[in-house]
Amino acid sequence: MNAGIDTVKAPLTHAAYGTVQLTASLTIKKAQSVIQADDTQTFTYDGSIKYISAKLNHNEAQLIYSPQQGYV
């Protein structure tokens, strides 16, 4: 599920009391961001620009490098 506030409804039925509709708000918080990258990154020289490689532990945001620095 995506982060945010959702309304949840649940009907409860009992023979002696009939049906009762319960409603509640469910809050889902965004995942904590963890950036993962190897301490040492090795590339084979081929004359092209190489960029640092890293990734996030979730898909809720995009990992953006600023300033993006390439190395030859």
All heavy atoms as TSV, in Angstrom:
chain	resi	resn	atom	element	x	y	z
A	1	MET	N	N	0.835	-1.197	0.000
A	1	MET	CA	C	0.000	0.000	0.000
A	1	MET	C	C	0.870	1.247	0.000
A	1	MET	O	O	1.947	1.250	0.564
A	1	MET	CB	C	-0.856	0.015	1.254
A	1	MET	CG	C	-2.280	-0.296	1.043
A	1	MET	SD	S	-3.131	-0.032	2.619
A	1	MET	CE	C	-4.733	-0.245	2.027
A	2	ASN	N	N	0.379	2.290	-0.590
A	2	ASN	CA	C	1.106	3.544	-0.579
A	2	ASN	C	C	0.915	4.249	0.751
A	2	ASN	O	O	-0.065	4.043	1.457
A	2	ASN	CB	C	0.621	4.447	-1.718
A	2	ASN	CG	C	0.963	3.860	-3.061
A	2	ASN	OD1	O	1.945	3.145	-3.200
A	2	ASN	ND2	N	0.156	4.148	-4.048
A	3	ALA	N	N	1.868	5.121	1.089
A	3	ALA	CA	C	1.767	5.888	2.323
A	3	ALA	C	C	0.581	6.837	2.242
A	3	ALA	O	O	0.190	7.294	1.179
A	3	ALA	CB	C	3.054	6.664	2.543
A	4	GLY	N	N	-0.014	7.124	3.409
A	4	GLY	CA	C	-1.150	8.036	3.466
A	4	GLY	C	C	-2.150	7.575	4.508
A	4	GLY	O	O	-1.873	6.686	5.312
A	5	ILE	N	N	-3.313	8.200	4.510
A	5	ILE	CA	C	-4.367	7.856	5.454
A	5	ILE	C	C	-5.528	7.240	4.683
A	5	ILE	O	O	-6.014	7.818	3.720
A	5	ILE	CB	C	-4.840	9.098	6.239
A	5	ILE	CG1	C	-3.675	9.690	7.026
A	5	ILE	CG2	C	-5.987	8.745	7.170
A	5	ILE	CD1	C	-3.997	11.006	7.706
A	6	ASP	N	N	-5.930	6.055	5.102
A	6	ASP	CA	C	-7.041	5.344	4.463
A	6	ASP	C	C	-8.132	5.092	5.492
A	6	ASP	O	O	-7.856	4.919	6.682
A	6	ASP	CB	C	-6.575	4.000	3.899
A	6	ASP	CG	C	-5.626	4.172	2.733
A	6	ASP	OD1	O	-5.999	4.881	1.784
A	6	ASP	OD2	O	-4.524	3.596	2.763
A	7	THR	N	N	-9.371	5.055	5.027
A	7	THR	CA	C	-10.493	4.705	5.890
A	7	THR	C	C	-10.770	3.223	5.735
A	7	THR	O	O	-10.864	2.706	4.630
A	7	THR	CB	C	-11.750	5.520	5.511
A	7	THR	OG1	O	-11.445	6.902	5.651
A	7	THR	CG2	C	-12.917	5.171	6.406
A	8	VAL	N	N	-10.885	2.533	6.871
A	8	VAL	CA	C	-11.132	1.097	6.886
A	8	VAL	C	C	-12.489	0.858	7.535
A	8	VAL	O	O	-12.783	1.418	8.588
A	8	VAL	CB	C	-10.029	0.362	7.690
A	8	VAL	CG1	C	-10.296	-1.126	7.726
A	8	VAL	CG2	C	-8.667	0.653	7.101
A	9	LYS	N	N	-13.336	0.043	6.899
A	9	LYS	CA	C	-14.658	-0.284	7.439
A	9	LYS	C	C	-14.751	-1.792	7.642
A	9	LYS	O	O	-14.310	-2.560	6.795
A	9	LYS	CB	C	-15.758	0.190	6.502
A	9	LYS	CG	C	-15.806	1.692	6.357
A	9	LYS	CD	C	-16.926	2.132	5.440
A	9	LYS	CE	C	-16.928	3.642	5.332
A	9	LYS	NZ	N	-18.020	4.132	4.514
A	10	ALA	N	N	-15.335	-2.182	8.787
A	10	ALA	CA	C	-15.485	-3.608	9.092
A	10	ALA	C	C	-16.852	-3.853	9.704
A	10	ALA	O	O	-17.160	-3.313	10.768
A	10	ALA	CB	C	-14.386	-4.052	10.047
A	11	PRO	N	N	-17.688	-4.652	9.053
A	11	PRO	CA	C	-18.977	-5.011	9.663
A	11	PRO	C	C	-18.797	-6.187	10.629
A	11	PRO	O	O	-18.131	-7.163	10.310
A	11	PRO	CB	C	-19.834	-5.416	8.469
A	11	PRO	CG	C	-18.846	-5.878	7.439
A	11	PRO	CD	C	-17.584	-5.107	7.685
A	12	LEU	N	N	-19.358	-6.056	11.824
A	12	LEU	CA	C	-19.336	-7.143	12.807
A	12	LEU	C	C	-20.770	-7.598	13.031
A	12	LEU	O	O	-21.651	-6.786	13.273
A	12	LEU	CB	C	-18.732	-6.670	14.131
A	12	LEU	CG	C	-17.291	-6.174	14.075
A	12	LEU	CD1	C	-16.851	-5.685	15.440
A	12	LEU	CD2	C	-16.368	-7.271	13.590
A	13	THR	N	N	-20.982	-8.892	12.957
A	13	THR	CA	C	-22.332	-9.439	13.109
A	13	THR	C	C	-22.365	-10.419	14.282
A	13	THR	O	O	-21.479	-11.265	14.421
A	13	THR	CB	C	-22.759	-10.157	11.822
A	13	THR	OG1	O	-22.674	-9.236	10.739
A	13	THR	CG2	C	-24.176	-10.670	11.922
A	14	HIS	N	N	-23.382	-10.256	15.116
A	14	HIS	CA	C	-23.617	-11.168	16.238
A	14	HIS	C	C	-25.110	-11.468	16.280
A	14	HIS	O	O	-25.935	-10.574	16.097
A	14	HIS	CB	C	-23.166	-10.522	17.552
A	14	HIS	CG	C	-23.205	-11.456	18.715
A	14	HIS	ND1	N	-24.349	-11.701	19.430
A	14	HIS	CD2	C	-22.225	-12.212	19.273
A	14	HIS	CE1	C	-24.071	-12.564	20.402
A	14	HIS	NE2	N	-22.795	-12.893	20.329
A	15	ALA	N	N	-25.465	-12.715	16.539
A	15	ALA	CA	C	-26.871	-13.127	16.511
A	15	ALA	C	C	-27.733	-12.315	17.475
A	15	ALA	O	O	-28.860	-11.949	17.153
A	15	ALA	CB	C	-26.975	-14.614	16.828
A	16	ALA	N	N	-27.199	-11.982	18.642
A	16	ALA	CA	C	-27.992	-11.273	19.650
A	16	ALA	C	C	-28.017	-9.760	19.445
A	16	ALA	O	O	-28.942	-9.084	19.896
A	16	ALA	CB	C	-27.452	-11.595	21.044
A	17	TYR	N	N	-27.007	-9.210	18.764
A	17	TYR	CA	C	-26.896	-7.751	18.662
A	17	TYR	C	C	-27.080	-7.211	17.248
A	17	TYR	O	O	-27.119	-6.013	17.045
A	17	TYR	CB	C	-25.540	-7.287	19.202
A	17	TYR	CG	C	-25.300	-7.727	20.630
A	17	TYR	CD1	C	-24.398	-8.744	20.922
A	17	TYR	CD2	C	-25.994	-7.139	21.672
A	17	TYR	CE1	C	-24.176	-9.152	22.224
A	17	TYR	CE2	C	-25.790	-7.538	22.989
A	17	TYR	CZ	C	-24.881	-8.540	23.257
A	17	TYR	OH	O	-24.676	-8.938	24.544
A	18	GLY	N	N	-27.138	-8.065	16.279
A	18	GLY	CA	C	-27.266	-7.607	14.896
A	18	GLY	C	C	-25.900	-7.251	14.318
A	18	GLY	O	O	-24.877	-7.738	14.756
A	19	THR	N	N	-25.912	-6.386	13.317
A	19	THR	CA	C	-24.676	-5.986	12.643
A	19	THR	C	C	-24.292	-4.566	13.039
A	19	THR	O	O	-25.128	-3.669	13.058
A	19	THR	CB	C	-24.846	-6.059	11.112
A	19	THR	OG1	O	-25.182	-7.411	10.765
A	19	THR	CG2	C	-23.585	-5.653	10.380
A	20	VAL	N	N	-23.027	-4.387	13.336
A	20	VAL	CA	C	-22.473	-3.070	13.674
A	20	VAL	C	C	-21.365	-2.773	12.667
A	20	VAL	O	O	-20.525	-3.626	12.371
A	20	VAL	CB	C	-21.890	-3.063	15.106
A	20	VAL	CG1	C	-21.252	-1.728	15.416
A	20	VAL	CG2	C	-22.962	-3.396	16.114
A	21	GLN	N	N	-21.365	-1.566	12.124
A	21	GLN	CA	C	-20.337	-1.148	11.161
A	21	GLN	C	C	-19.286	-0.326	11.914
A	21	GLN	O	O	-19.591	0.722	12.465
A	21	GLN	CB	C	-20.966	-0.298	10.052
A	21	GLN	CG	C	-20.005	0.183	8.994
A	21	GLN	CD	C	-19.687	-0.886	7.956
A	21	GLN	OE1	O	-20.380	-1.862	7.815
A	21	GLN	NE2	N	-18.621	-0.680	7.237
A	22	LEU	N	N	-18.051	-0.816	11.950
A	22	LEU	CA	C	-16.963	-0.077	12.581
A	22	LEU	C	C	-16.154	0.630	11.506
A	22	LEU	O	O	-15.903	0.085	10.431
A	22	LEU	CB	C	-16.049	-1.019	13.369
A	22	LEU	CG	C	-16.692	-1.794	14.514
A	22	LEU	CD1	C	-15.674	-2.715	15.167
A	22	LEU	CD2	C	-17.281	-0.842	15.544
A	23	THR	N	N	-15.732	1.848	11.799
A	23	THR	CA	C	-14.923	2.633	10.864
A	23	THR	C	C	-13.701	3.158	11.610
A	23	THR	O	O	-13.808	3.622	12.737
A	23	THR	CB	C	-15.726	3.819	10.296
A	23	THR	OG1	O	-16.911	3.305	9.679
A	23	THR	CG2	C	-14.933	4.598	9.275
A	24	ALA	N	N	-12.544	3.098	10.962
A	24	ALA	CA	C	-11.308	3.594	11.569
A	24	ALA	C	C	-10.424	4.182	10.486
A	24	ALA	O	O	-10.563	3.868	9.302
A	24	ALA	CB	C	-10.576	2.462	12.273
A	25	SER	N	N	-9.510	5.053	10.891
A	25	SER	CA	C	-8.508	5.608	9.978
A	25	SER	C	C	-7.211	4.838	10.159
A	25	SER	O	O	-6.759	4.622	11.284
A	25	SER	CB	C	-8.265	7.090	10.260
A	25	SER	OG	O	-9.408	7.832	9.937
A	26	LEU	N	N	-6.634	4.420	9.052
A	26	LEU	CA	C	-5.380	3.684	9.059
A	26	LEU	C	C	-4.308	4.581	8.456
A	26	LEU	O	O	-4.426	5.007	7.306
A	26	LEU	CB	C	-5.529	2.397	8.240
A	26	LEU	CG	C	-4.296	1.526	8.080
A	26	LEU	CD1	C	-3.866	0.962	9.425
A	26	LEU	CD2	C	-4.585	0.391	7.112
A	27	THR	N	N	-3.273	4.889	9.228
A	27	THR	CA	C	-2.192	5.745	8.749
A	27	THR	C	C	-0.984	4.885	8.415
A	27	THR	O	O	-0.490	4.146	9.265
A	27	THR	CB	C	-1.798	6.787	9.816
A	27	THR	OG1	O	-2.954	7.569	10.129
A	27	THR	CG2	C	-0.696	7.702	9.308
A	28	ILE	N	N	-0.515	4.988	7.175
A	28	ILE	CA	C	0.675	4.268	6.730
A	28	ILE	C	C	1.750	5.309	6.443
A	28	ILE	O	O	1.581	6.188	5.595
A	28	ILE	CB	C	0.381	3.427	5.476
A	28	ILE	CG1	C	-0.706	2.414	5.796
A	28	ILE	CG2	C	1.651	2.748	4.976
A	28	ILE	CD1	C	-1.178	1.622	4.620
A	29	LYS	N	N	2.849	5.224	7.183
A	29	LYS	CA	C	3.941	6.189	7.043
A	29	LYS	C	C	4.895	5.738	5.945
A	29	LYS	O	O	4.990	4.560	5.627
A	29	LYS	CB	C	4.685	6.332	8.359
A	29	LYS	CG	C	3.814	6.898	9.463
A	29	LYS	CD	C	4.598	7.048	10.733
A	29	LYS	CE	C	3.710	7.636	11.821
A	29	LYS	NZ	N	4.438	7.807	13.076
A	30	LYS	N	N	5.600	6.718	5.377
A	30	LYS	CA	C	6.593	6.407	4.352
A	30	LYS	C	C	7.738	5.603	4.959
A	30	LYS	O	O	8.068	5.760	6.129
A	30	LYS	CB	C	7.156	7.691	3.746
A	30	LYS	CG	C	6.168	8.398	2.837
A	30	LYS	CD	C	6.859	9.537	2.114
A	30	LYS	CE	C	5.923	10.177	1.132
A	30	LYS	NZ	N	5.849	9.489	-0.134
A	31	ALA	N	N	8.317	4.758	4.159
A	31	ALA	CA	C	9.458	3.963	4.615
A	31	ALA	C	C	10.662	4.866	4.852
A	31	ALA	O	O	10.837	5.886	4.174
A	31	ALA	CB	C	9.811	2.915	3.554
A	32	GLN	N	N	11.476	4.497	5.825
A	32	GLN	CA	C	12.696	5.245	6.070
A	32	GLN	C	C	13.663	4.970	4.928
A	32	GLN	O	O	13.831	3.820	4.502
A	32	GLN	CB	C	13.323	4.819	7.393
A	32	GLN	CG	C	14.554	5.609	7.752
A	32	GLN	CD	C	15.096	5.211	9.127
A	32	GLN	OE1	O	14.565	4.340	9.785
A	32	GLN	NE2	N	16.146	5.866	9.533
A	33	SER	N	N	14.292	6.009	4.413
A	33	SER	CA	C	15.206	5.850	3.284
A	33	SER	C	C	16.579	5.385	3.759
A	33	SER	O	O	17.138	5.941	4.693
A	33	SER	CB	C	15.369	7.176	2.535
A	33	SER	OG	O	14.148	7.539	1.953
A	34	VAL	N	N	17.054	4.351	3.097
A	34	VAL	CA	C	18.407	3.856	3.337
A	34	VAL	C	C	19.093	3.809	1.982
A	34	VAL	O	O	18.610	3.153	1.054
A	34	VAL	CB	C	18.397	2.450	3.979
A	34	VAL	CG1	C	19.811	1.921	4.136
A	34	VAL	CG2	C	17.684	2.482	5.322
A	35	ILE	N	N	20.193	4.536	1.852
A	35	ILE	CA	C	20.954	4.550	0.600
A	35	ILE	C	C	22.068	3.513	0.712
A	35	ILE	O	O	22.825	3.517	1.677
A	35	ILE	CB	C	21.545	5.946	0.315
A	35	ILE	CG1	C	20.406	6.961	0.189
A	35	ILE	CG2	C	22.405	5.918	-0.939
A	35	ILE	CD1	C	20.876	8.397	0.095
A	36	GLN	N	N	22.119	2.637	-0.277
A	36	GLN	CA	C	23.120	1.577	-0.278
A	36	GLN	C	C	24.069	1.781	-1.444
A	36	GLN	O	O	23.637	1.965	-2.582
A	36	GLN	CB	C	22.454	0.216	-0.391
A	36	GLN	CG	C	21.502	-0.066	0.753
A	36	GLN	CD	C	20.614	-1.270	0.478
A	36	GLN	OE1	O	20.337	-1.598	-0.669
A	36	GLN	NE2	N	20.170	-1.916	1.534
A	37	ALA	N	N	25.382	1.755	-1.144
A	37	ALA	CA	C	26.399	1.871	-2.182
A	37	ALA	C	C	27.654	1.156	-1.692
A	37	ALA	O	O	27.945	1.157	-0.492
A	37	ALA	CB	C	26.705	3.324	-2.478
A	38	ASP	N	N	28.355	0.546	-2.604
A	38	ASP	CA	C	29.623	-0.086	-2.244
A	38	ASP	C	C	30.652	0.993	-1.913
A	38	ASP	O	O	30.724	2.027	-2.587
A	38	ASP	CB	C	30.145	-0.948	-3.395
A	38	ASP	CG	C	29.265	-2.154	-3.657
A	38	ASP	OD1	O	28.568	-2.597	-2.723
A	38	ASP	OD2	O	29.266	-2.638	-4.809
A	39	ASP	N	N	31.456	0.765	-0.848
A	39	ASP	CA	C	32.490	1.726	-0.472
A	39	ASP	C	C	33.505	1.921	-1.594
A	39	ASP	O	O	33.950	3.028	-1.853
A	39	ASP	CB	C	33.227	1.271	0.792
A	39	ASP	CG	C	32.334	1.293	2.019
A	39	ASP	OD1	O	31.351	2.062	2.026
A	39	ASP	OD2	O	32.612	0.543	2.969
A	40	THR	N	N	33.845	0.815	-2.255
A	40	THR	CA	C	34.779	0.864	-3.374
A	40	THR	C	C	34.057	0.341	-4.603
A	40	THR	O	O	33.522	-0.767	-4.584
A	40	THR	CB	C	36.025	-0.008	-3.099
A	40	THR	OG1	O	36.654	0.443	-1.907
A	40	THR	CG2	C	36.998	0.050	-4.261
A	41	GLN	N	N	34.034	1.149	-5.650
A	41	GLN	CA	C	33.397	0.734	-6.900
A	41	GLN	C	C	34.467	0.672	-7.980
A	41	GLN	O	O	35.217	1.623	-8.171
A	41	GLN	CB	C	32.288	1.709	-7.269
A	41	GLN	CG	C	31.183	1.707	-6.227
A	41	GLN	CD	C	29.989	2.548	-6.610
A	41	GLN	OE1	O	29.773	2.862	-7.775
A	41	GLN	NE2	N	29.180	2.894	-5.617
A	42	THR	N	N	34.529	-0.453	-8.643
A	42	THR	CA	C	35.566	-0.685	-9.640
A	42	THR	C	C	34.943	-0.757	-11.024
A	42	THR	O	O	33.923	-1.416	-11.220
A	42	THR	CB	C	36.299	-2.009	-9.342
A	42	THR	OG1	O	36.805	-1.968	-8.004
A	42	THR	CG2	C	37.434	-2.236	-10.313
A	43	PHE	N	N	35.557	-0.056	-11.959
A	43	PHE	CA	C	35.092	-0.047	-13.352
A	43	PHE	C	C	36.271	-0.344	-14.265
A	43	PHE	O	O	37.404	-0.014	-13.958
A	43	PHE	CB	C	34.508	1.322	-13.727
A	43	PHE	CG	C	33.328	1.723	-12.879
A	43	PHE	CD1	C	33.492	2.508	-11.750
A	43	PHE	CD2	C	32.054	1.305	-13.207
A	43	PHE	CE1	C	32.409	2.873	-10.957
A	43	PHE	CE2	C	30.960	1.663	-12.431
A	43	PHE	CZ	C	31.144	2.449	-11.303
A	44	THR	N	N	35.998	-0.945	-15.398
A	44	THR	CA	C	37.027	-1.187	-16.403
A	44	THR	C	C	37.114	0.030	-17.310
A	44	THR	O	O	36.103	0.502	-17.833
A	44	THR	CB	C	36.676	-2.437	-17.243
A	44	THR	OG1	O	36.570	-3.555	-16.357
A	44	THR	CG2	C	37.741	-2.711	-18.292
A	45	TYR	N	N	38.318	0.557	-17.474
A	45	TYR	CA	C	38.498	1.746	-18.302
A	45	TYR	C	C	38.203	1.420	-19.763
A	45	TYR	O	O	38.742	0.490	-20.341
A	45	TYR	CB	C	39.927	2.293	-18.179
A	45	TYR	CG	C	40.145	3.493	-19.070
A	45	TYR	CD1	C	39.636	4.725	-18.716
A	45	TYR	CD2	C	40.820	3.372	-20.278
A	45	TYR	CE1	C	39.795	5.827	-19.528
A	45	TYR	CE2	C	40.984	4.460	-21.103
A	45	TYR	CZ	C	40.471	5.691	-20.733
A	45	TYR	OH	O	40.631	6.779	-21.545
A	46	ASP	N	N	37.281	2.200	-20.333
A	46	ASP	CA	C	36.978	2.069	-21.752
A	46	ASP	C	C	36.815	3.437	-22.403
A	46	ASP	O	O	36.324	3.544	-23.518
A	46	ASP	CB	C	35.722	1.219	-21.960
A	46	ASP	CG	C	34.478	1.834	-21.332
A	46	ASP	OD1	O	34.556	2.944	-20.778
A	46	ASP	OD2	O	33.411	1.190	-21.406
A	47	GLY	N	N	37.220	4.487	-21.689
A	47	GLY	CA	C	37.150	5.840	-22.237
A	47	GLY	C	C	35.820	6.533	-21.996
A	47	GLY	O	O	35.681	7.721	-22.272
A	48	SER	N	N	34.815	5.825	-21.505
A	48	SER	CA	C	33.516	6.447	-21.269
A	48	SER	C	C	33.404	6.920	-19.812
A	48	SER	O	O	34.118	6.454	-18.930
A	48	SER	CB	C	32.378	5.471	-21.593
A	48	SER	OG	O	32.410	4.374	-20.709
A	49	ILE	N	N	32.498	7.842	-19.576
A	49	ILE	CA	C	32.295	8.390	-18.241
A	49	ILE	C	C	31.616	7.348	-17.361
A	49	ILE	O	O	30.663	6.685	-17.776
A	49	ILE	CB	C	31.438	9.671	-18.306
A	49	ILE	CG1	C	32.181	10.749	-19.089
A	49	ILE	CG2	C	31.096	10.168	-16.913
A	49	ILE	CD1	C	31.366	11.997	-19.326
A	50	LYS	N	N	32.090	7.202	-16.146
A	50	LYS	CA	C	31.521	6.271	-15.165
A	50	LYS	C	C	30.927	7.095	-14.015
A	50	LYS	O	O	31.483	8.102	-13.600
A	50	LYS	CB	C	32.588	5.331	-14.601
A	50	LYS	CG	C	33.362	4.565	-15.657
A	50	LYS	CD	C	32.478	3.645	-16.444
A	50	LYS	CE	C	33.325	2.858	-17.436
A	50	LYS	NZ	N	32.581	2.346	-18.526
A	51	TYR	N	N	29.779	6.651	-13.510
A	51	TYR	CA	C	29.090	7.337	-12.417
A	51	TYR	C	C	29.011	6.433	-11.199
A	51	TYR	O	O	28.941	5.211	-11.322
A	51	TYR	CB	C	27.675	7.750	-12.841
A	51	TYR	CG	C	27.664	8.762	-13.953
A	51	TYR	CD1	C	27.472	8.366	-15.267
A	51	TYR	CD2	C	27.861	10.110	-13.690
A	51	TYR	CE1	C	27.475	9.299	-16.292
A	51	TYR	CE2	C	27.855	11.045	-14.712
A	51	TYR	CZ	C	27.663	10.633	-16.004
A	51	TYR	OH	O	27.669	11.557	-17.025
A	52	ILE	N	N	28.983	7.021	-10.030
A	52	ILE	CA	C	28.808	6.271	-8.795
A	52	ILE	C	C	27.454	5.570	-8.841
A	52	ILE	O	O	26.459	6.140	-9.280
A	52	ILE	CB	C	28.882	7.218	-7.575
A	52	ILE	CG1	C	30.289	7.791	-7.470
A	52	ILE	CG2	C	28.484	6.512	-6.300
A	52	ILE	CD1	C	30.422	8.876	-6.444
A	53	SER	N	N	27.409	4.347	-8.367
A	53	SER	CA	C	26.182	3.565	-8.376
A	53	SER	C	C	25.675	3.399	-6.942
A	53	SER	O	O	26.419	2.991	-6.057
A	53	SER	CB	C	26.472	2.201	-8.996
A	53	SER	OG	O	25.328	1.399	-8.943
A	54	ALA	N	N	24.406	3.725	-6.719
A	54	ALA	CA	C	23.772	3.566	-5.403
A	54	ALA	C	C	22.298	3.260	-5.616
A	54	ALA	O	O	21.766	3.470	-6.701
A	54	ALA	CB	C	23.949	4.833	-4.578
A	55	LYS	N	N	21.646	2.754	-4.559
A	55	LYS	CA	C	20.219	2.467	-4.678
A	55	LYS	C	C	19.520	2.703	-3.339
A	55	LYS	O	O	20.136	2.692	-2.282
A	55	LYS	CB	C	19.985	1.033	-5.153
A	55	LYS	CG	C	20.548	-0.028	-4.239
A	55	LYS	CD	C	20.342	-1.408	-4.824
A	55	LYS	CE	C	21.004	-2.446	-3.911
A	55	LYS	NZ	N	20.851	-3.783	-4.410
A	56	LEU	N	N	18.207	2.923	-3.422
A	56	LEU	CA	C	17.362	3.092	-2.249
A	56	LEU	C	C	16.725	1.767	-1.876
A	56	LEU	O	O	16.581	0.884	-2.717
A	56	LEU	CB	C	16.236	4.102	-2.531
A	56	LEU	CG	C	16.617	5.570	-2.507
A	56	LEU	CD1	C	15.448	6.414	-2.999
A	56	LEU	CD2	C	17.008	6.003	-1.113
A	57	ASN	N	N	16.270	1.650	-0.634
A	57	ASN	CA	C	15.632	0.416	-0.178
A	57	ASN	C	C	14.133	0.381	-0.464
A	57	ASN	O	O	13.439	-0.504	0.011
A	57	ASN	CB	C	15.870	0.236	1.327
A	57	ASN	CG	C	15.223	1.326	2.147
A	57	ASN	OD1	O	15.119	2.474	1.718
A	57	ASN	ND2	N	14.780	0.996	3.339
A	58	HIS	N	N	13.618	1.345	-1.221
A	58	HIS	CA	C	12.185	1.375	-1.544
A	58	HIS	C	C	11.967	2.113	-2.860
A	58	HIS	O	O	12.903	2.652	-3.435
A	58	HIS	CB	C	11.383	2.043	-0.422
A	58	HIS	CG	C	11.830	3.440	-0.124
A	58	HIS	ND1	N	11.532	4.512	-0.928
A	58	HIS	CD2	C	12.571	3.937	0.888
A	58	HIS	CE1	C	12.058	5.609	-0.425
A	58	HIS	NE2	N	12.701	5.284	0.669
A	59	ASN	N	N	10.711	2.132	-3.353
A	59	ASN	CA	C	10.369	2.777	-4.631
A	59	ASN	C	C	9.599	4.079	-4.439
A	59	ASN	O	O	9.031	4.591	-5.388
A	59	ASN	CB	C	9.491	1.865	-5.480
A	59	ASN	CG	C	10.086	0.516	-5.705
A	59	ASN	OD1	O	11.153	0.196	-5.204
A	59	ASN	ND2	N	9.405	-0.312	-6.446
A	60	GLU	N	N	9.509	4.593	-3.215
A	60	GLU	CA	C	8.679	5.768	-2.956
A	60	GLU	C	C	9.323	7.074	-3.400
A	60	GLU	O	O	8.664	8.090	-3.471
A	60	GLU	CB	C	8.334	5.852	-1.468
A	60	GLU	CG	C	7.453	4.726	-1.009
A	60	GLU	CD	C	7.089	4.838	0.454
A	60	GLU	OE1	O	7.293	5.908	1.048
A	60	GLU	OE2	O	6.601	3.853	1.007
A	61	ALA	N	N	10.608	7.050	-3.680
A	61	ALA	CA	C	11.311	8.262	-4.101
A	61	ALA	C	C	12.372	7.870	-5.109
A	61	ALA	O	O	12.729	6.704	-5.247
A	61	ALA	CB	C	11.947	8.964	-2.898
A	62	GLN	N	N	12.875	8.877	-5.789
A	62	GLN	CA	C	13.928	8.659	-6.762
A	62	GLN	C	C	15.243	9.130	-6.153
A	62	GLN	O	O	15.291	10.181	-5.498
A	62	GLN	CB	C	13.617	9.468	-8.016
A	62	GLN	CG	C	14.168	8.905	-9.271
A	62	GLN	CD	C	13.703	9.712	-10.471
A	62	GLN	OE1	O	13.368	10.879	-10.361
A	62	GLN	NE2	N	13.700	9.085	-11.626
A	63	LEU	N	N	16.306	8.374	-6.306
A	63	LEU	CA	C	17.621	8.756	-5.801
A	63	LEU	C	C	18.263	9.691	-6.817
A	63	LEU	O	O	18.464	9.322	-7.969
A	63	LEU	CB	C	18.484	7.518	-5.571
A	63	LEU	CG	C	19.860	7.755	-4.975
A	63	LEU	CD1	C	19.744	8.442	-3.613
A	63	LEU	CD2	C	20.591	6.439	-4.829
A	64	ILE	N	N	18.552	10.923	-6.379
A	64	ILE	CA	C	19.139	11.930	-7.266
A	64	ILE	C	C	20.466	12.380	-6.683
A	64	ILE	O	O	20.541	12.729	-5.504
A	64	ILE	CB	C	18.191	13.136	-7.429
A	64	ILE	CG1	C	16.860	12.667	-8.033
A	64	ILE	CG2	C	18.827	14.222	-8.275
A	64	ILE	CD1	C	15.789	13.747	-8.049
A	65	TYR	N	N	21.500	12.366	-7.491
A	65	TYR	CA	C	22.833	12.806	-7.073
A	65	TYR	C	C	22.973	14.283	-7.440
A	65	TYR	O	O	22.678	14.676	-8.559
A	65	TYR	CB	C	23.920	12.035	-7.808
A	65	TYR	CG	C	23.819	10.538	-7.685
A	65	TYR	CD1	C	22.979	9.808	-8.523
A	65	TYR	CD2	C	24.570	9.863	-6.764
A	65	TYR	CE1	C	22.903	8.439	-8.422
A	65	TYR	CE2	C	24.504	8.476	-6.661
A	65	TYR	CZ	C	23.660	7.775	-7.492
A	65	TYR	OH	O	23.603	6.422	-7.402
A	66	SER	N	N	23.438	15.077	-6.497
A	66	SER	CA	C	23.602	16.496	-6.790
A	66	SER	C	C	24.865	17.023	-6.116
A	66	SER	O	O	24.961	16.969	-4.901
A	66	SER	CB	C	22.388	17.268	-6.299
A	66	SER	OG	O	22.534	18.634	-6.583
A	67	PRO	N	N	25.821	17.518	-6.841
A	67	PRO	CA	C	25.903	17.491	-8.302
A	67	PRO	C	C	26.320	16.104	-8.780
A	67	PRO	O	O	27.072	15.421	-8.109
A	67	PRO	CB	C	26.971	18.517	-8.607
A	67	PRO	CG	C	27.867	18.507	-7.428
A	67	PRO	CD	C	26.980	18.193	-6.249
A	68	GLN	N	N	25.809	15.718	-9.938
A	68	GLN	CA	C	26.189	14.440	-10.539
A	68	GLN	C	C	27.591	14.586	-11.081
A	68	GLN	O	O	27.870	15.463	-11.882
A	68	GLN	CB	C	25.205	14.069	-11.647
A	68	GLN	CG	C	25.547	12.817	-12.412
A	68	GLN	CD	C	25.546	11.551	-11.596
A	68	GLN	OE1	O	26.481	11.314	-10.853
A	68	GLN	NE2	N	24.532	10.731	-11.738
A	69	GLN	N	N	28.501	13.755	-10.617
A	69	GLN	CA	C	29.899	13.844	-11.006
A	69	GLN	C	C	30.329	12.548	-11.670
A	69	GLN	O	O	30.216	11.480	-11.054
A	69	GLN	CB	C	30.784	14.092	-9.771
A	69	GLN	CG	C	32.267	14.103	-10.019
A	69	GLN	CD	C	32.689	15.266	-10.906
A	69	GLN	OE1	O	32.354	16.409	-10.611
A	69	GLN	NE2	N	33.403	14.997	-11.972
A	70	GLY	N	N	30.758	12.626	-12.914
A	70	GLY	CA	C	31.249	11.455	-13.613
A	70	GLY	C	C	32.762	11.461	-13.649
A	70	GLY	O	O	33.400	12.498	-13.527
A	71	TYR	N	N	33.325	10.285	-13.811
A	71	TYR	CA	C	34.791	10.138	-13.855
A	71	TYR	C	C	35.183	9.312	-15.065
A	71	TYR	O	O	34.509	8.359	-15.424
A	71	TYR	CB	C	35.300	9.430	-12.587
A	71	TYR	CG	C	34.971	10.204	-11.330
A	71	TYR	CD1	C	33.800	9.942	-10.627
A	71	TYR	CD2	C	35.806	11.192	-10.863
A	71	TYR	CE1	C	33.484	10.644	-9.478
A	71	TYR	CE2	C	35.505	11.911	-9.717
A	71	TYR	CZ	C	34.336	11.626	-9.023
A	71	TYR	OH	O	34.019	12.333	-7.899
A	72	VAL	N	N	36.318	9.691	-15.695
A	72	VAL	CA	C	36.839	8.923	-16.826
A	72	VAL	C	C	38.113	8.245	-16.376
A	72	VAL	O	O	38.927	8.800	-15.735
A	72	VAL	CB	C	37.134	9.817	-18.046
A	72	VAL	CG1	C	37.788	9.016	-19.161
A	72	VAL	CG2	C	35.870	10.441	-18.537
